[in-house]
Amino acid sequence: MKQNTYTLYIRTGDDPTAGTDSNVFIRLIGTAGQTEEIHLPPQDLFAFETGGTDKFILHVPDLGDLTRCCLRQDNSETGPSSGWFVRDVRVEDDETDRVWVFTFNRWLGVEESGTLSACVDL
């Protein structure tokens, strides 16, 4: 199967407690297949922080046209506000210049929304 390179941009909301230090995972689903759940390791100390945009490069099989994006955080951060507010995920297919934007605009957190994961369809 042909390998593709996807560049991800994940934007965290602007609320003062929107950021997270918990582990973050993503799964992409397309017309030609899907990824396993992929851990997105923090690139630096300021990953997934309020108002930030985090960039990741994925080398995975060609998924065709993307149709769904799922995010999860594992609540491993301790504290009163361990939730994460995700604005959106932009996915760029470096091979074909296709771009998809998945708008979440929601909390992933037990206290904030009662769930640690969410999926968005296009």
C-alpha positions as CSV (number, residue, x, y, z in Angstrom):
1,M,0.0,0.0,0.0
2,K,1.2,3.5,-0.9
3,Q,2.6,5.5,2.0
4,N,1.5,9.1,2.5
5,T,2.8,12.0,4.6
6,Y,0.1,13.9,6.4
7,T,0.9,17.1,8.3
8,L,-1.5,17.8,11.2
9,Y,-2.1,21.1,12.9
10,I,-4.1,20.8,16.2
11,R,-5.4,24.1,17.7
12,T,-6.2,24.3,21.4
13,G,-8.8,26.8,22.5
14,D,-8.2,30.2,24.2
15,D,-9.9,29.5,27.5
16,P,-7.2,29.8,30.3
17,T,-7.8,26.2,31.3
18,A,-8.0,24.8,27.7
19,G,-4.6,23.2,27.6
20,T,-3.6,19.7,28.7
21,D,-0.5,17.8,29.7
22,S,-2.3,14.4,29.3
23,N,-1.4,12.1,26.5
24,V,-3.1,12.8,23.2
25,F,-4.1,10.3,20.5
26,I,-5.5,10.6,17.0
27,R,-7.2,8.3,14.5
28,L,-7.9,9.3,10.9
29,I,-10.5,7.6,8.7
30,G,-10.7,8.0,5.0
31,T,-12.3,6.4,1.9
32,A,-9.4,4.1,1.4
33,G,-8.7,3.0,5.0
34,Q,-8.0,4.2,8.5
35,T,-5.0,4.5,10.9
36,E,-4.7,2.8,14.2
37,E,-4.9,5.1,17.2
38,I,-1.6,7.1,17.1
39,H,0.0,8.7,20.1
40,L,1.0,12.3,19.4
41,P,4.0,12.9,21.7
42,P,4.5,16.5,22.9
43,Q,7.1,18.3,20.8
44,D,8.0,20.6,23.7
45,L,7.0,21.7,27.1
46,F,4.3,23.9,25.6
47,A,2.4,21.3,23.6
48,F,-1.4,21.4,23.7
49,E,-1.4,24.6,25.7
50,T,-4.0,27.4,25.7
51,G,-4.2,29.2,22.3
52,G,-1.5,27.1,20.8
53,T,-1.2,25.2,17.5
54,D,0.8,21.9,17.5
55,K,2.2,20.4,14.3
56,F,2.8,16.7,13.7
57,I,4.0,14.7,10.7
58,L,2.4,11.3,10.1
59,H,3.8,8.7,7.7
60,V,0.9,6.2,7.2
61,P,-0.8,4.4,4.3
62,D,-2.8,6.6,1.8
63,L,-6.3,7.0,3.4
64,G,-8.0,8.4,0.3
65,D,-10.3,11.3,1.0
66,L,-10.5,11.9,4.8
67,T,-14.0,11.6,6.2
68,R,-13.5,11.4,10.0
69,C,-11.0,12.5,12.7
70,C,-11.1,11.1,16.2
71,L,-9.1,12.6,19.1
72,R,-8.7,11.2,22.7
73,Q,-6.8,12.3,25.7
74,D,-6.1,9.8,28.5
75,N,-6.7,12.1,31.6
76,S,-3.2,11.3,32.8
77,E,-2.7,14.9,33.9
78,T,-3.8,15.4,37.5
79,G,-5.5,18.4,38.8
80,P,-8.9,20.1,39.0
81,S,-9.0,21.0,35.3
82,S,-7.4,18.2,33.4
83,G,-9.7,18.7,30.3
84,W,-8.6,19.9,26.9
85,F,-10.5,22.2,24.6
86,V,-9.9,21.3,21.0
87,R,-10.7,24.0,18.4
88,D,-9.9,22.1,15.2
89,V,-7.5,19.7,13.4
90,R,-6.2,20.7,10.0
91,V,-4.8,17.8,8.0
92,E,-2.7,18.4,4.9
93,D,-1.8,15.5,2.5
94,D,1.7,16.4,1.5
95,E,1.5,14.1,-1.6
96,T,-1.6,15.6,-3.2
97,D,-2.0,19.0,-1.5
98,R,-5.5,18.0,-0.3
99,V,-6.5,19.7,2.9
100,W,-9.2,18.8,5.4
101,V,-10.3,20.8,8.5
102,F,-12.2,19.0,11.3
103,T,-13.9,21.5,13.6
104,F,-14.2,20.1,17.2
105,N,-14.9,23.2,19.3
106,R,-15.4,20.9,22.3
107,W,-13.9,19.8,25.6
108,L,-12.3,16.4,26.0
109,G,-12.4,15.9,29.8
110,V,-14.4,14.0,32.4
111,E,-15.3,17.1,34.4
112,E,-15.9,19.4,31.4
113,S,-17.8,17.1,29.0
114,G,-18.0,13.7,30.6
115,T,-15.9,12.2,27.8
116,L,-12.2,11.9,26.9
117,S,-12.7,11.3,23.2
118,A,-14.6,12.7,20.2
119,C,-15.0,12.1,16.5
120,V,-15.9,14.7,13.9
121,D,-17.2,13.8,10.4
122,L,-16.8,16.0,7.4
